[in-house]
Amino acid sequence: MTRRLYTMALMVLGLSMLLSSTGCHEPTSRDPRVLRVGVIVSLKGPARYWGVVTMRSAQVVADYYNERGGFEVAGERVKIELVVLDDEFDATEANRVAHQLVSEGIHYTIGPLGDATVDAARRVLEGANVFYLHYGFDPALQGSGGLAVLGMPRPEQTLSIMFRHLRQEHHVSRAVVMAYGTEAGIRQKRVAEQLALDAGMELVRIARYDVSKETFDVSLDPQGIQRRVAGVVAAAPDLVVLAGCPPEAFVVIVDRLRSAGYRGFVGTQTTQDPRALAKLGEASDGIYYVGGEPADALRSEYFRTLKERYLDLAGEWDAEANKKFYALELIVSCIRAAGLEALDETSLIYPVLSELNIEDPFYQEPRALRLIGGQEEGLPRQLEIPIYITKMSGGRAVLVEESPRVLP
């Protein structure tokens, strides 16, 4: 079985992965310690693209360390075992797999992805004092004193950059904000609307009172989708923002909008799959999303090695891995700082989270990698990674904005 087929098998079965290797280090008299990391991802449904990239990114980083005998903590080597479980982008399933990870004695977790699944899993993870790096936007997901870290920039940070670019470069002035048909999508719609107003845009309303009429859900009957599309086209905005929309659904909605005659800009605060968008041909022109590909010349040798490994594993590069490589790297950095006891005692991570300030391992030039926010600031604790904004043009993804630091 090829390595790629092996990964696909994991996606279908949701099996645990033991990512180890004989490596090339000198034998020692003591077996390496093992860090077990849960990976809660969506390998089915509309968020499958996000889930697959998250899983592959963690596997690539774990393989890198394991082939060298593990990462070093206080003079000892620690190997990494990943336990990958599929939550199917479903809150009930996310809660179940979180219970499974806790029952197996796992103290560190990557994921879940999406507000509803993060919320369902966090009740379990925080109750067991599990450190988890998640991908949910709702500020309430921080919890009360839990070991949660948001692994991506918030919409308040990314959309402000995107809207400024559209205003300055394309004189965009009128926007419709549509939500993906979930509570999280509606919540993100409200955030996007305020940011659009702050950027000096006029908000165009499709419905005056019923917010459900300003939502898109690909599970709607064809007539329901058509009514939503017709309303947007008739309003003739310069920009349509699709708030909280996962990649598979985003492509479908954009295709419907273009087919109905909308030719304006489309934006979203979530990352998207540029290969899937490119299949839309000219219809993909004018799409803006969060994420992208900085110049390779800026990258460290370590990052380029991980990228080559990712290509070997997946057969193609996903720019989303630029973000997802940070997840396991953060866990490793925290344990290095806290000491070997933190493998089993996550309470030792608390002081590390407030003081962590290391060099970003993925850039050549010095860039501090730190945590911002937290309970005392009334914001989610967040890993400060660079912000990229990309547009589709001529069937290609083109980076248009890059910010090494998030906004205050």
C-alpha positions in Angstrom: 0.0 0.0 0.0 1.4 3.4 -0.9 1.9 6.1 1.7 -0.9 8.1 0.2 -3.3 5.2 0.2 -2.3 4.6 3.8 -3.4 8.1 4.7 -6.7 7.6 2.8 -7.3 4.5 4.8 -6.9 6.5 8.0 -9.4 9.0 6.7 -12.0 6.4 6.2 -11.5 4.3 9.3 -10.3 6.9 11.7 -7.6 4.6 13.1 -4.9 5.6 15.5 -1.5 6.4 13.8 1.7 5.4 15.4 4.2 7.6 13.7 7.6 6.2 14.6 10.7 5.3 12.8 14.0 3.6 13.6 15.7 6.9 12.7 19.4 7.5 12.3 20.4 8.5 15.9 22.8 6.5 18.0 21.2 3.8 20.1 20.7 4.6 23.8 20.1 2.5 26.8 16.8 4.1 27.5 13.8 3.9 25.2 12.4 7.3 24.2 9.4 8.7 26.0 6.2 9.1 24.0 4.0 12.1 23.6 0.5 11.0 22.5 -1.4 13.7 20.7 -5.1 13.5 19.7 -6.1 14.9 16.3 -9.8 15.7 16.1 -10.6 16.5 12.4 -13.4 16.4 9.9 -12.6 13.8 7.2 -16.2 13.8 5.8 -18.6 16.5 4.9 -18.2 20.2 3.9 -15.0 20.7 6.0 -13.2 17.7 4.7 -10.4 19.8 3.0 -9.6 21.5 6.4 -9.5 18.2 8.2 -7.3 16.4 5.7 -4.7 19.2 5.7 -4.7 19.3 9.5 -4.1 15.6 9.7 -1.4 15.6 7.1 0.4 18.6 8.6 0.6 16.9 12.0 1.8 13.7 10.4 4.6 15.5 8.5 5.9 17.2 11.7 5.6 14.1 13.8 7.5 12.0 11.1 10.3 14.6 11.0 10.9 14.4 14.7 10.4 10.7 15.0 12.9 9.9 12.3 15.5 11.8 14.4 14.7 9.8 17.5 12.2 12.3 18.8 12.4 15.9 20.1 14.7 16.7 23.0 13.4 17.7 26.5 15.8 18.0 29.4 18.4 15.8 27.7 15.9 13.0 26.9 14.2 12.1 23.6 10.4 12.1 23.2 8.7 10.5 20.2 5.3 11.5 19.0 2.2 9.2 18.5 -0.8 10.7 16.8 -4.3 9.4 17.5 -6.5 10.6 14.6 -10.3 10.6 15.0 -13.0 11.8 12.6 -15.7 14.0 14.0 -17.5 14.2 10.6 -18.0 18.0 11.3 -20.7 17.0 13.7 -21.0 18.3 17.3 -22.4 15.0 18.7 -19.5 13.1 17.1 -17.0 15.6 18.3 -18.2 15.2 21.9 -17.9 11.4 21.5 -14.4 11.3 20.1 -13.3 13.8 22.8 -14.5 11.4 25.4 -12.6 8.6 23.7 -9.3 10.6 23.7 -9.7 11.4 27.4 -10.5 7.7 28.2 -7.2 6.8 26.5 -5.2 9.1 28.7 -4.4 11.7 26.0 -3.4 15.1 27.4 -2.7 17.1 24.2 -5.0 17.5 21.2 -5.1 19.3 17.9 -8.6 20.4 16.8 -11.5 20.3 16.4 -12.4 22.7 13.5 -15.5 24.8 13.6 -17.4 26.5 16.4 -20.0 23.8 17.0 -17.6 20.9 17.1 -15.1 22.8 19.2 -17.8 23.8 21.7 -19.0 20.2 21.9 -15.5 18.8 22.5 -14.2 21.5 24.9 -16.6 20.6 27.6 -15.0 17.2 27.8 -11.4 18.4 27.1 -11.4 21.2 29.7 -13.0 18.9 32.3 -10.0 16.6 31.9 -7.5 19.5 31.8 -6.4 18.6 28.2 -4.3 21.2 26.3 -6.0 21.7 22.9 -5.2 23.9 19.9 -8.5 24.5 18.1 -9.9 26.3 15.1 -13.1 27.9 16.3 -13.9 31.7 16.1 -16.4 32.1 18.9 -14.8 34.0 21.8 -16.8 31.9 24.2 -14.8 28.9 23.2 -11.9 30.2 25.3 -13.6 28.7 28.4 -12.8 29.6 31.9 -9.2 29.1 32.6 -8.9 26.1 30.3 -5.8 25.1 28.2 -7.4 26.2 24.9 -5.4 28.0 22.2 -6.9 29.4 19.0 -4.6 28.3 16.2 -5.6 30.9 13.6 -6.3 34.6 13.2 -9.8 35.9 14.2 -12.1 37.5 11.6 -11.7 40.9 13.3 -8.0 40.6 12.3 -8.3 39.2 8.8 -11.5 40.8 7.4 -10.3 44.3 8.3 -7.2 43.7 6.1 -9.3 42.2 3.3 -11.9 45.0 3.4 -9.2 47.7 3.4 -7.6 46.2 0.4 -10.9 46.0 -1.5 -11.7 49.6 -0.7 -8.3 50.9 -1.7 -7.6 48.8 -4.7 -11.1 48.3 -6.2 -13.2 51.0 -4.6 -15.7 48.5 -3.2 -18.5 50.4 -1.4 -21.6 48.2 -1.2 -21.6 44.7 0.5 -24.0 41.9 1.2 -23.0 39.6 4.0 -24.6 36.2 3.8 -24.1 33.5 6.4 -23.5 29.8 6.0 -26.6 28.2 7.5 -25.4 27.5 11.0 -25.4 29.3 14.3 -21.7 29.9 13.9 -22.2 31.3 10.4 -24.9 33.7 11.6 -22.6 34.8 14.5 -19.7 35.4 12.0 -22.1 37.3 9.7 -22.7 39.9 12.5 -19.0 40.3 13.0 -18.4 40.7 9.2 -21.2 43.3 9.0 -19.7 45.4 11.7 -16.2 45.2 10.1 -17.7 46.2 6.7 -19.3 49.3 8.3 -16.1 50.1 10.1 -14.3 50.0 6.7 -16.8 52.6 5.3 -18.9 50.2 3.3 -22.7 50.4 2.9 -24.5 47.2 4.0 -27.1 46.0 1.5 -30.0 44.0 3.1 -31.7 41.1 1.4 -34.2 40.8 4.2 -35.1 43.5 6.7 -36.2 41.3 9.7 -35.6 37.6 9.0 -31.9 36.8 9.2 -32.6 33.3 8.0 -33.2 34.8 4.5 -29.7 36.1 4.5 -28.2 32.6 4.9 -26.9 30.0 2.4 -27.2 26.3 3.1 -26.4 23.8 0.3 -28.9 21.4 2.0 -31.8 23.8 1.1 -34.1 22.7 -1.6 -33.2 24.0 -5.1 -36.0 26.6 -5.0 -34.8 27.9 -1.6 -31.2 28.3 -2.9 -32.5 30.0 -6.0 -34.5 32.5 -4.0 -31.4 33.4 -2.0 -29.2 33.7 -5.1 -31.8 35.8 -6.9 -32.0 38.2 -4.0 -28.3 38.7 -4.0 -28.1 39.3 -7.7 -31.0 41.8 -7.6 -29.3 43.8 -4.9 -26.2 44.2 -7.1 -23.6 44.7 -4.4 -19.9 45.2 -5.2 -19.0 42.5 -2.7 -20.7 39.3 -1.3 -19.2 38.0 1.9 -20.0 34.4 2.7 -19.5 34.2 6.5 -18.5 30.9 8.1 -18.5 28.9 4.9 -16.5 25.6 4.6 -14.6 24.9 1.4 -16.9 22.3 -0.3 -20.0 24.5 0.3 -18.2 27.7 -0.7 -17.5 26.3 -4.2 -21.1 25.3 -4.7 -22.5 28.7 -3.6 -20.0 30.7 -5.7 -20.9 28.6 -8.7 -24.6 29.3 -8.1 -24.0 33.1 -7.8 -21.9 33.3 -11.0 -24.4 31.1 -12.9 -27.2 33.5 -11.9 -25.2 36.5 -13.2 -23.4 37.9 -10.2 -20.0 39.3 -11.4 -18.8 41.2 -8.3 -16.3 40.2 -5.7 -16.8 37.4 -3.2 -15.0 37.2 0.1 -14.8 35.0 3.2 -12.9 35.0 6.4 -12.2 31.2 6.1 -9.5 29.5 4.2 -10.5 27.8 0.9 -9.2 25.2 -1.5 -7.7 27.0 -4.5 -7.6 23.9 -6.6 -11.4 23.4 -6.2 -11.9 27.1 -7.0 -9.7 27.0 -10.1 -12.1 24.4 -11.5 -14.7 27.1 -11.8 -12.6 28.8 -14.5 -13.2 32.5 -15.0 -16.0 32.3 -12.4 -13.3 32.1 -9.7 -11.9 35.5 -10.6 -12.6 38.1 -7.8 -12.7 35.6 -5.0 -10.9 36.7 -1.8 -10.2 34.4 1.1 -7.9 34.1 4.1 -4.7 32.1 3.7 -2.1 31.9 1.0 1.5 31.2 0.0 4.4 33.6 0.9 7.6 33.5 -1.1 9.7 30.4 -0.5 12.7 32.7 -0.2 11.4 33.9 3.2 11.1 30.4 4.5 13.5 28.5 6.8 15.3 25.3 5.7 13.1 23.5 8.3 9.9 24.7 6.6 11.2 23.8 3.2 12.0 20.3 4.4 8.4 19.9 5.9 7.0 21.2 2.6 8.9 18.5 0.6 7.7 15.9 3.0 4.1 17.1 2.6 4.4 16.9 -1.2 5.7 13.4 -0.9 2.8 12.4 1.4 0.0 14.1 -0.4 1.2 14.4 -4.0 0.4 18.1 -4.0 0.9 21.1 -1.8 -1.9 22.7 0.2 -1.2 26.3 1.3 -3.5 25.6 4.3 -0.5 23.7 5.7 1.3 27.0 6.2 -1.1 27.5 9.2 -1.5 23.9 10.3 2.2 23.1 10.7 2.2 25.4 13.7 -0.2 23.2 15.7 2.1 20.3 16.7 5.1 22.6 16.7 3.4 24.7 19.5 2.7 21.6 21.6 6.4 20.5 21.2 7.6 24.0 22.2 5.4 24.1 25.3 6.6 20.7 26.5 10.2 21.7 25.9 9.7 24.8 28.1 7.7 23.1 30.8 9.8 19.9 31.1 9.3 16.2 30.9 6.7 16.1 33.7 4.4 18.1 31.4 3.9 15.0 29.2 1.5 13.7 31.9 0.8 16.9 33.9 -0.7 19.6 31.7 -1.1 22.1 34.6 2.7 22.7 34.2 1.8 24.3 30.8 -0.1 27.2 32.4 2.9 29.4 33.2 4.4 28.6 29.8 1.4 29.9 27.9 1.7 33.4 29.5 5.4 33.7 28.8 5.9 31.8 25.5 8.0 33.9 23.1 10.1 31.8 20.7 11.6 32.2 17.3 9.2 31.2 14.5 10.8 28.1 13.1 9.3 28.5 9.7 10.9 31.8 8.7 14.6 32.7 7.9 14.4 36.2 9.4 13.7 36.6 13.1 10.0 36.5 13.9 8.7 36.0 17.4 6.1 33.3 17.8 4.0 34.1 20.8 0.6 33.7 22.4 -1.7 36.8 22.6 -5.1 37.4 24.3 -6.4 35.4 27.2 -8.9 35.7 30.0 -7.4 38.9 31.4 -7.8 40.6 28.0 -11.3 39.3 27.4 -10.1 37.6 24.2 -9.4 34.0 23.2 -5.9 32.9 23.8 -4.4 32.9 20.3 -1.3 31.8 18.6 -0.1 34.8 16.6 0.7 33.5 13.2 1.1 35.6 10.0 -2.0 36.7 8.2 -2.3 36.1 4.4 -5.0 37.3 2.1 -5.3 35.7 -1.3 -7.4 36.4 -4.4 -8.2 34.2 -7.4 -7.2 35.6 -10.7 -6.9 33.7 -14.0 -7.5 30.4 -12.2 -4.5 31.0 -9.9 -4.2 31.9 -6.2 -2.4 35.2 -5.9 -1.2 36.5 -2.5 -2.3 40.2 -2.1 -1.7 41.0 1.5 0.6 39.6 4.2 0.9 40.8 7.8 3.5 39.2 10.0 1.7 40.5 13.1 -2.0 40.5 13.8 -3.8 43.7 14.5 -4.3 44.9 18.1 
